[in-house]
Amino acid sequence: MSEIGISDIALYLPCNRIGVHTIAERRCEEQPELARHLERAITTTGQKSLRFPCAREDTATMGAEAALRLLQANPRIDLGALRFLTVGTETAVDHAKPASAYVQGMLRQAGLELPASLSSFQVQHACAGGTLALLSVGALLQQSAAEGEIGIVICSDVARYEPRTTAEITQGAGAAALLVERSPKLVELDLATAGFYSSDVDDFFRPLGSGTARVKGAYSLKCYSEGLEEAFFDHCRRRGEQPAAVLNSTDYFVLHTPFRNLPEIVMLRLLSRVLGTNPESGREFLRQRGFEASLGAVAEVGNTYTGSLFFCLATTLADRYREQGEGIAGRSVLMASYGSGNTMTVLSARIAAEAPRLIARWDIEGLLAGGRAASWECYARWMGTNGHGPDLHACTQADYRHPGRYYLRNLREDGYREYGCKPTADRQEPLAADASGGRG
């Protein structure tokens, strides 16, 4: 059976950026009794800042931005070979129509001739939806009778919580687009040995009609840790290897990261249980494998939900390429994808031979350095929306001119969302290159 995996990753982050200390200071002015809780939350999470959408951006527009960047960075792609266009999200813009359909329409507006003979669908399972979409598309392509078919998996989300809560500082937004195909050029996935775990818990959920999620922080951390251990052990059984051997033979670890410090907490627990490490030796084990690279990036961006795992994968690969150059080819990766409610997938992967050439043209540093400092008033307006889109009648011309290509043009009276595509001359110069080196 042919190898299947990811041939490239493109990332998109909205340009609005605000520091978590600014949020804490403002909230404490409103409610001084929050000071101790917010200070502790900032220390516990390790977060520094977050990104949030402009008024006319949402899950669908960010997904389209990432997909467009992916396609522009890979002109070799034969669009006629596109068989699957999928979106993983937990912040859908429609209860029936998948975000992938809206993305298909927006890409067509940009002049891309996407075929009609493709499968378009959306996967929802909290932060794991993008990974489950990747597994689905990978398995379908692996079994396809036609050579050369490809899939695009988009992970796009807006993480929002109630204001004046400790969860508020872990918000974020962004999208990742993955090119999936046989004989992948970036990462080869071992679908046959994927480890799974799931249980019915209420650690995190978003009731129908609510624009903000409900989260039980300490309980969710416990569920995440238990899920990681059980899915990891399932993965080891399917590989026919002992857990200690799997950990010691893994070069890089990449985990879903809702806030900066969580992956280190759960990995130290796993290492202690399997390898008998203490906190100091466990941190050294992770440091030797470049574990902190992606964590620092998340501290600056916030939680991107379904895109978080692939944002961390891209930042890890970019960091390891800077350190090891061509030597990263052939290295092993263990990926862990958590979705509250809950499910965990642990997946082995290997860096493809052509990966260094691809990674060399990424600009992760530019992506992270981009953005603009948003005013408190801008952030407060976003927090004041219901999470399903802005009051377009109150939007200004400045709200239209965010650096991206796509925007929410209109919300019809019946609730249908209509999207627009800016002419090239009407776009502002993007503030940072995306992870695929393109300018979107």
N, C-alpha and C positions, 0 to 999 in steps of 0.2 A: 504494500500500500504506500502511495507517495506521501512525502512529508507535506504537512499543512501548517500554516502559521501566518505571521504578520510580516508584510514587506515594507511598510513604512507607517509612521505615526505623524499626524499633524495636530497641533494644539491651538486652541483659541481661548483667550482670556478677555473678558470685558475690561474697558479701560479705567473704570472708576475704582479707586483704591482709597481705603481709610484705615488708620491704625487702630488697633484694639484698645490702646491706652486712651485714645481720643474718645472712643465709645464709652469706656469705663468712666472717664472724667465727666462726660455729659450726663450719663445716667446717675452718677452720684450727686450731681447738682440737683437733679430732679428728686432723687430719693437717697439721701445720705446713708441710710441704713444698708445700702447695697455695697458699700465700699469694701468691707471685709470679704464678702462672697466673690466679688468680681476680681479683687486682687489675687485671691486664692485660685480662681479659675484661670487667670492668665498664667500663673506659675505652673499650675497642673497641666495645662494644655500645651504650653510653649508657643502659643500663637503670637504673632506680631502685627499682622495686618490681614485684610481680606479684600477680595474683588467683588463688585456687584454690578448688575447690568445697568445700562442706560435706559431711558424711559421706553424706547421702542425696540429693545432687545428682549428676547425670551428664549426658552429652551430650543425652539425650532430655528430661530435665526442664528443662534450660536452654533447649533449643529450644522447648519448650512455653511457658515463661515469656515468651520474646521474641514468639512468635506471639500469645499472649493479649494482651500489651501493644499489639501492632500492631492487633488487632481492636478492643480497647477504645478506642484512639485514633481509630478510623475507624468510628463508628457508622453511617455511610452505607452500609457494605458490605452487600450482599445475599448472605448466606451460600449461598443457593441457586445463585448464579452462580459459586461456587468450583469450578473445574475441575481445578486441579493443586495438590497439596500435596506439596512435595518438600523433602528435606534434603540438603545437601552437608556431608560430614564425613569426616575421616580417623581418627576415634576412635569407630567404630561400637560399639553395645552388643550387637549380634547379628550373626553371620556370614551370616544368611539374611534375617531380617525387617528391613525398613528402619526407621530411627528415625522416619520420617514416620508410620508406622502407629501407633507408640506415642504420638506427638504427637497424632494424630487422636483416639485414645482418651482422652487426658488432656483435650483441649479439650472433648470431649463430657461428661466428668465435671464440667466447669465450667458445663454447661448450654447450650453452644453447639451449635446444630443444624446440624452440618456434613452436607452431602449424601453419600449413598453413591455417587452417580454422579460420582466424581472419580478422577483418576489420582494414586496415591501411590507415590513411588519415591525412592531414595537414589542419590547420585552420589559416587564416591570417586576422587580423584586428588590425594592429599596436600592441600596448602592451596588447590588450584584447584577442588576439588569444588563449592564454592558458586557460583563463577562459571560453571562448566559447567552446573550446574543452572539458573542464571538464563538462560543462552543457550538452553538446551533449552526451558524454559517460554516464554520470549519468542517463539521461533520457532513453537512450537505455537499460542500465542494469536494470533500474527500471521496464521496460516493457517486459523484456525478459521472455520467458516461461521456461528457464532452470535455475535451482538454482545453485549457486556457481560460476557463471561466473564472471570474473574480467576484469578490464581495466587498462591500464597504460597511463597516460597523461603526456607528456613531454613538458616542456616550456624551450626553449633554444634560446639564442640570443647573438649577438655582437652589442653593441650600438656604432656607429661611427658618428662623425660629421666633418665638415670641420676644418682643422687646423687654428690656429690664429683667432678663434671665441670664444665668451663667452660660447658657448655650449660645446666646447672641454673638459672642466673640468668635465662634467657630463657623459662622456662615461663610458663604463663598459662592462662586459661579464659574463656569467654564465648560469647554467641550473638547473632546478628543475624537479624531477620526482615524480608523485603522483600515489599511489595505490588506485584505485577507486573500491568500491564494496558495496554490500548490507551489512547491519548490520556493519557499519564502526567502526573501533577501535580508530580513532583519532578525526574526526570532522564529525558530521551529518549535511547535507545540506538540507535546505528547498527550494527545487526547485520550489514549487508551488507559492511562493510569491516573486520570484525574480523581482526586479524593473528594468525597462529599460528606456533608453533615447538615441536618436541618432539624428544627424543632419549632413548636408553636409557642412564642413568647410575645410579650407586649413591651419590649425594651424601647421600641421606637415605632411610631406610626403617624399617619396623617389622615384624619377623618375626611370623608367625602365633603367637599365644599370648603375645606380649610386651606388657606394659603401657607400655613406654617405647620411644621412637624411638632410632634410631642415626643420628648425623649426623657428617659430615666438614665441619667449619665452613668452612675456607678453600676447599675444593673446591666446596662448595655455593654460596658467594658467587661463585665463578668461573662456575658453571653458570647462576646467576641472571642475571649480567651478560650473558653470551653469549645467553641466551634472550631477554632484554629487547631487545637490539639486533636480533636476527634477526626477532623478532615485530613489532617497530616498523617495520623496513624492509618486511616483508610487508604491514603495515597501510598504509604509505605507497603501495606499489604498487597496492593495491586502491582507494585513494582517488584515484590518479592525480596525486599531488602529490609534490614533492621533500621529503625528510626535514627540511631546514632550514626550509622554509615551514611544515610541520606543527608543528614545535617552536615557532617564533616566533608562530604564530597560536593556540596553546593557552593558555588563561587559567589553568587549574589542572591539576596533575599529582597523581594518587593511585595509590600503589603498594601491593602486598602488603608488609606490614612485620613480619617476624618479630622484629626488634629495632630499636631507635630509629635507629641510624646507618646501617643498610644502604641504604635508598632514596637517601640523599644520595650514598653512595659510587658506586652504579651509575648514578645520573643524571648525576653529574659526569663519569663516563667517557663516557656517551652524548653529553652536550653537547660535550665536548672533541672527540670523533670527528666529530660532525656540524657543529658551529658553530665549532670551533676555540677554545673558551674555555679559560682557565686556571682553577685552583681558585677564585681570588678572584672572577673575573667569572662563573663558573658558579654560585657561591653567591648572587651578587647577582641573577642571572637567576631562580633559584628563590625567593629571598626576596620578590621583587616579585610572585610568584604565590602567596604564602601557604603555601609548601611545608612549613614547619616546624610548622604547627599540629597536624597529625595525628601527627607524630613525637613531640612532647612528650607527647601522650596515651598513645601506645603505651609510652613509657618508664615510665609509671605503672601500666600494666595487664599488660604482657607479651604474649606471642604468643597470639592467638586462632585461629590456623590459618586455616580457611576463612572465618571471620568478619572476619579482619584487614582485608581490602580495604574492606569495607563499614563497618567501624568507622572506618577512615581517611577514607572518603568522607563519612560523617556529620560527623566532627569538622572536616574541611576546609570543608564547606558551612556549618556553624555559625560557624566563624571568619570566613569570607568575608562572611557575612551581617552579622556584627557590624561589619565594616569598610566594606562597600559597600552594605548595605541592599538596597533593591529593585533596585539595579544589577546584582545577580548574575544576574537573569533573562536568558537568552540567552547566557550565558557558556559557553565550551567546556571540556570536561574530557577528559583522556587518562587512562585507567585501565589498569593493568598487573597482571595476576594470574599469579603463579608457583605451580607445583606441582612439588615435587621429584620426581625420578625419570625424566624431567621434562617439564613442559609450560609454555608461557607464552602468554597471550592479551593482546593490546593492543587496546583498544576505545575508540572515540570516543563522547562523549556531550555533550548540551547541557542546560543548566539550564532547566527548564520555566517558563512564565510564572507559574504558581501556586506555585512553590517557595518564594518568600519568606514567604508566608502559613503554609506548613507548618513551615518551619524556625523561625519566630518562636515556636512553642509547644514546641519541643524544650528539653530541659534537659541538655545535655552536661556542663556544669560540675557540676551536681548528681550526675550519674552518676559522674563521676570522683572527686568529693569524698566519695562514699558509701563504704560498706564499713567494716570494723572491723579494727583491728590484731590479727592472730592471734598466739597464743603460739607459741613454738618447738615446744612439745609437740604443739600442734594440727597444725602443718606437718609435723612428723616422723611423726605418725600417718598423714597423707595420703600422704606419700612412702613409707611402709611398706606401703601397699596394692598390689595387683597391677595397678591401673589399670582394673579391670573392675567395681569396686564395693566398698563397705566390708564388713566383717564385721558384719552387722546385729545379731547377737547381742551384740556389744560396744558398740553404739550406745546413747547415753543419750537421755533426753528432750530435752536441750539440742540434740543433733544433729538432732532432728526439727524444732525450731523455728527454722529459717533463715527469712529474710524472704520467700521466694518462696511461690508457691501450690502447686507440685507437688513431690513427693518420691518416692524409691524406697521403696516400702512393704515389699516382700518379695522375696527371691531364693528361688524354689522349689528343691526338691531336684534337680529335673531341669534347673536353670539358667535357667528362664524368669523374666523380670523383671516384677514387678507394681508398678504405680504408684498413688499416691494423690493426692487433691486435697483440700487443707485447706478446711474451711468458712471463710467470710469472717471470722467472729468468732474463729476459732482462729489467725488469722495475726498475726504481728508487723507493726508498721508498717514498710514498706520504708524503707531507709536513704537512698535517693536516687531521684528520678524518672528514668524511662527517657528515651531519646532522642526519644520521641514525646510527651513531656509527660504521659503517663499514670502512674498509680501501681501498675499491675499488680495 
